[in-house]
Structure formats: C-alpha cells, structure tokens
C-alpha cells in the first residue's frame, strides 16, 4: 500500500476548504456589490405624501380643505379559501358580482401581489363609509384606510381653485426636479396648478424592510434615515368666498363672467365663470363621470371665461378709454362737442339712439353716444394724415390699460385677448391705405377687439384709481408674491372728468338700474354685438366714488343691453360687498331666478317645465315694488350699433 | 463474548463529540435566525423550523444514546442485512414515495416524512466496510473493484430513479474510501479528468473537441519516434475521447432533467438568468456577500429572514451564517468541519480493525462530500444540488442519519479502545 494513500483525503479536504475560505473572502470582504444588492432587495423607500395646503378667503374662512375619505382595503392572501363573496357583497350593499369583478381588475394591475394590501372600494365618503361599516365588522380581513381628498365647504369657486388629477406620463417626463411619482395628484388647473409647489408640501421618505412577498417587516434602522413629510402651505386668497358664492348664484342659468377687484390693491374679490360647477363633484369616486359630463356640456362649464374668454368685444365700456386718450393727446377737451342726430354720418354710418345734441365729454359717457366717439377716434387716427403713427400711439395707449396683453393674474391659462396691430390692418387691407373710418368700429369697442373679463375688471380698477392699477391677483401679496403697480399714462384730471361722468351714468344715464341707495357709484354700460346671437350685456363699475373699495366687470352673454342683466348683477354684488345686505329684494329675486339658457345654441333643456320664473327675463319689467327710480329711459330704446352699417369681421 | 463490557461513555472521543454538538447547536441557532420574526415567539415553537429542529435534535440525542449503548461488535454483522433492507426501501420509495420538489424521495410515516436516501448512505457505508474488510478481498483485484462499484452504485442508481440526482452524487465520495484501501490513485485522477472532460464537452461544441483531439494525436504520432506504437496509442485515445465526448453530450441532452441542465449551464456561465433559474444562487450570493467581514449580527440578516433566499433553513442554511456572522463566522464553521473530518480520519487510522477504518473513512468522505457540494453550491462554485449541510441544515432525516453514522463510529472507537486497554 502506497504511503500517500493516507493523506489523499486530507489533502482534498484542505484544498477544498482553502478554496472555500478564499471564495468567501472574495464575496464577503473584497466585492462590496452584494451589500448594495441586499439593500435593494429588502429595503424599500416608501413615500409619505404630505397634506396639501388649504385655501382661506380674505376673511379667514376655509374655502378649500382636505376631507377624509375611506378606502376599503384587504390582503387577498388573507381571505379564507371558501370566502363567501355573495354574502359579503350583500352585507356591503354591493352588486353580487362586485367582488369577482374587482378581483379580476386587481389581478390585471401591474405589480399586483396577493400578499400586499389592495384597494377593494376606493374613496368612500364619510356617509358612505358609515353605511358599509356595520357589514365590515363581520369580515375582519377587510379594513378601512383614511385618505384625504379636497373638499369645498361653500361648493363654489371651482373655476378659480381648479382641481387635482393623477399625474400623467407627459407631466412626469417634464418633471425636472424628479419630485413626482406615478399615482401622485397634481393641480390640473386654477390655483391648484398655479401654486402647486407651495400647496403640495414636501414628501417624506420612510425606509422599510419588506420580505420577498412584499409584506412590510418594520422600519429600517428604526427610522434613523427617514425624512418627515412637510405639509403644504395654507394660502390666504384675496377672495371673499361669500361674495363669490353670491355671484355664482346670481349667474345661475346664465353664461358669462363676473370679476370684482379691490382697486386699491389689485386683489381679486370674486371671479365667476358661468355656468360653473360644484367643485365637490370633481373629487371622490364619481370624479371621472362628473368630469366627462362637464366636458361634454355644450355650455362649457369647464371653460374659464374670465381669463380665457377673449372673444368678447368690450362694447361701449371701451368708449371711456378712447375718451381718455383723446383728452390726453389733446384732440379734444372736456368742452369739445359733437353733434349726434341718429348717429355718425361720415364715410360710413354708425347709428345711435335718440338723445339731446350736441354732446360734450361728460354727456357722451352718460348717454354712451356713438357719434361722439366716432369723431374722437377719427381725430385720433387721421390727425395730420399720419394714420400709421397715430394708430401705433393709440395702440400703445390702450395697451397701458392692460388690454391686448396678459394682466399677469396668478391663474394658469390666461390669454391676452385681441388688440389688433397696425400690421394686422395692413395685411387685411392688402395694400389699401386704411384710415380711421376703415376701423371705426374700434371707436365704440367693436370690431376685432377682444377683451377678457379680467382685463375689463382691471380697466375698471385703473379708472377707480384715477390712473393706475395693480396686477390682479388671487393669492395675497407676500414676499413670494410681488404685485406690480402699472400707470396708464393719462393725467389724473382727465380721470376725474371721466369718473364724474360715470357717476352720472348711474345717477341719470344708461346705468340707473344699478343705483344703490346711499352709495356713490360710477359705472359704464356696454352692449356688444357678436356673431353668436343676441348682444352681450356688459357693465363695469366701481364704488364708492371716492376711495373705491370694489371695481367690477360683468359679462352676460347674449343677454341684451348692458343695463338689463350685467348692471343689476354688478350692483347687487357691490351692495353685498359694501353693506353685506341687499336692499332691493325684488331686483335680487329677478336676477337670481332669471334664466337665459333658452338663448344659447346647443342648450337642451333636460326637463322643459310648464312654468319657468324669469323665463322672459331678457327684458326687465320694473315692478311697482322696485326700488329703482323710473327715471331711466335710456335702456329701453337704445341700440349702440346697427349691425348692417359696420362691416363686422 | 469475551470480557466484561466497560461503560462505553467513558471512552467516547470527546473532541468529536464536542465538534458535533457545536455544529448541531450552530445549526439550530442559524435555523432560528433564518425564519425569525419578532411575532414568532421563542425558538421552541413547533410552528417554526427552529422549534421542530429542537425536536429532531432531542430525538437524535436519544438515538445516539441508544446506539451507543449497543455492543459495538453487532454493527459489522448488521451491515449486509441493513444494506439489503435499505435497497428494498429504496425500491419501495420509487413506487410509494411522496413527491416533494420533483423528487419522490420521501416516505410518510405518521406525522413525519422521512427520506430513505439519507439512511441509504449509512447502510452503504456499513456494507462497503463489511465487504472490503472480509477475508481475502484485495482492491488490486478487478473482481473486488467491480463488486465494490456494484455495492456503491446500486443504491445510487435507485436514488436516481426516484429523481433525487443530487443525493446520488454523494455516493461518488466512496472513491476516497476505496483509494485509502489501495485502489490506484489513477482512478481518482481519471475521475477528476472525467469531470474536466464533461465540463469541456458541455462548454465546447463537439466538432471543435473532435478536431482538437485529432490534431493533438496527429502531432503526437508525427513527433513520436516509434510511429507504430504511437499510432496505436493515438487511435485508442482518440476512440476513448470520442466516446467520452459523445457519451457526455448524450447524457447531458437525454438523461439530465431540464432544471439540472439549466443549473449546470448557469454555473458554467453558458447562460445568465438572475431572476429565473439563477435566482437561487444569485440570492444566496447576495446573502453571504452582504455579510461582510463580521456579519450583520444574529437575527439581523435581511436576506434569509425575509425569504429572499429560498430553502433558507435546509439547503441554503449557510446563507444565514454567512450573512449574520460574516467572513469570520463562516470561516470558523469551515474550520470546525475541517477539524471534525480530520478527527474522524484520525479515529479511522487508530482503529484496530479494517472494518472500523473503512467505516470511518466512509463517514469522513460522506460528510466531506456533503460539505463540498452544499457550500460550493451556496458560494456559486458548484451547480445547485439540493443536499443538506451535515448537522446544520434543518431536517429530521438528515440529522438522524448523521447522528447514527457518528454514533456507530464513536461506539466502535470507544469499544475498541476499552478492550485494547
């Protein structure tokens, strides 16, 4: 027997074990990649979503809050094999096959694990949850988890606040800061979008152990590396939520906009786009359904008219601008008079209603004389035969009122409207030498002009302040929110003439219907022709005359004269804001109940009623109880513009 | 029976006993850590592997004591009977066995399932020792070699039939026993050469292999001085290589099961699949590798505790040790195994009888092969072959079998030392 026979096995053992120790040294001590791999395996980063900031109105009332909802959850693996889904669905007040359907749905989801909690019913309201709760008691495998969604105690302001929605892939791709994760909710429109970064807060991170089946196994290092979530900022807005709610009520069954601004600060007090919607319906389980219905509505309740409704011609409200520019540029003074006999009769004819003649500046505003402004405009544009230069001067002067450019309000999606440029007219007239008469419709706020309601309200502020305005804004001024002051470049004395004239509009002019007892108020009516049907009813106003507290612009689409709808609605809102009470209940009632829906193309009355209060409300009939003094004769027979006389674009 | 029997416990080999107990305790602690969760309660909970292992440990101690109290001279006589009985059980298992993880290797007796394969090693070990120690048997004899091979390969073959190929591999360890008893070392070298050839056959496509063998032989003949003899040698070797290459490739394609093929290909780096078939090894490496030098500490391992490593109480129990005790702990375990094996060889060499020595070598070889295959698998240097780590892995059959194996060895040692005195 060979001597090495005894040692062979030992040599093998030593060799193999040495190789093992070497291998262990390599994978445990030298190669550190396994440490990272183990971490990735077992430790997951959990995101803690912070509470979103609330919105508060100017008086400190909560307008947008977070309300608890309940998700009914369960871990599929915990269900007994012979789970009686039928009894369960019956007790839970669900369709008998809901369980089967939901399970099929869940299994299809990416990343589904039967060991991980799954949502069985999502976003039950507190009331819905209360109903289910009792049944739930018999099924310990199911449990409720509280989540938060937006809630709007006043049910108004949907257009301003905007809404939240699940982030989409496009937004995720554009998210340079890598803040968002799929499934996060972001502001889609309105303040929610504009102030997303301040409202959302900062997400927290929690590191937790998970086993191979995805079951949580406790915190990593007892939370030493966790980051606490930071709740979103509560933002104070300048809105008066009660005024907002009241304005929305007044605009019920009408299409249009109301924007009220505190002229001394530029703070938006109310901001209505009618028809509107209850923002509470855009949260919770029925969000999708509601949203689809709103999107399909021919009256476009999701369209934010005050900042996007740029096709509105300003109508006669625009005359004040032309008057001011005329005074400033010296083509007229306050004593200059023009004759008006049924309108302007130059190269073209612009009709006007019956009033005394000749007309000076004050009376021209008071009675809204077309002829006067045609003359002013022609003097402005055709002066010295320098049409092009004059038009550019005029253009610049108008733009200083915030027209034809964005006001810079802190809401997303504002449009700049349309203030046609000289180049535009060059192009349209193709080599023809155009002059004042060619574009005469601009004199009375018609033609190509498109002014959004926010621009209109802003313009009212400029008048109220006698020469300047602040950038309109909804979130209150703070170091983070700078507010700019804009000068119109018109001397204050001209404004003083205008303001006096606008007071006369209310006291004894086209807007007497808007007179509020005990309030010195200034206003200007407008009636804008438009290609969509009956004229738009427009009104701008501010009050009190000295130290104005509120400036307002109201548009009611296809409602006729400025004085029929827009002026009374504005007046009620001003009274509500200044006095917090209404002294003219009959007028209020008529405005609240008046419906103009039958006037809108595409509107289908879901339940045609036999009687409809205010149905014939397009022509207000002052009743005997009305507090309006019947001194107003103007609204009745006035027609600003005969559509046949000026070529509409 | 001559002479009065002395108390055998007095002569028990203490170092072996201590090493064995240490390993069993390390195993039990590791099993507890592998399934640990704060909610599970203590380590004696029957619901958990550690609790059940405690029962296996206590019953093993009982078995050990019972066997140790027997007359050591009985074991040699029991060899053939137990071997034949075992073959019968293995055949029965093929037909009556319960299928677990694709292998029909379990027999259900009441509440416990047993793996006859674990005990077959023991019976085979006794049988080999008994045959080789019988009068007039010399391993230089071809008949003896054939009979030995037959004794070893029959149970291995039966185990393959019950689709537990991994366990069958352990029977290859008897080559060390035969080698110790005088079988030429050529066989061991040939065995290793065959493994190398098999690996090459799988790794390299057949035409290249045939080509390189042909070219090699051609050069051998060309540069040889005695052309005639060289040609004969070359033809013989070419034939043999061709047979091996063809045989291996045939076996690989037709005999091995799909999962075994995948495992081998994975190990040889032919395919890569960390989420599929390579998952086990990958997770095992992550667990061990993340342990670092000192480990994460007892019960602090995440990979085994949270089930990332499959079979973490049985075949992959070493992962828990590697993860929680690190390089230091793992090395200590390997050293403990080394010491135990050396001690068993030492016991074997001091045995006065051939039977005793052969049996001891059998025990050492079986344990060595288990450690080799199991640790090699968890460290990713050998294919995934599901066999337990002796004394450490969870499982009644395995622990019982190794306890009996050791009890018989220590009893014989104690008995002979007591009578020699």
Interface residues (C-beta under 8 A of the other chain):
Chain A: X1 X2 X4 X5 X6 X8 X9 X10 X12 X13 X14 X16 X17 X19 X20 X21 X23 X24 X25 X27 X28 X29 X31 X33 X34 X35 X37 X38 X39 X41 X42 X43 X209 X210 X211 X212 X213 X217 X218
Chain B: X37 X38 X176 X179 X180 X181 X182 X185 X188 X283 X285 X286 X287 X288 X289 X290 X291 X292 X293 X302 X303 X305 X306 X307 X308 X322 X323 X326 X327 X330 X331 X334 X335 X337 X338 X341 X342 X345 X349 X361 X364 X365 X368 X372 X375 X376 X379 X381
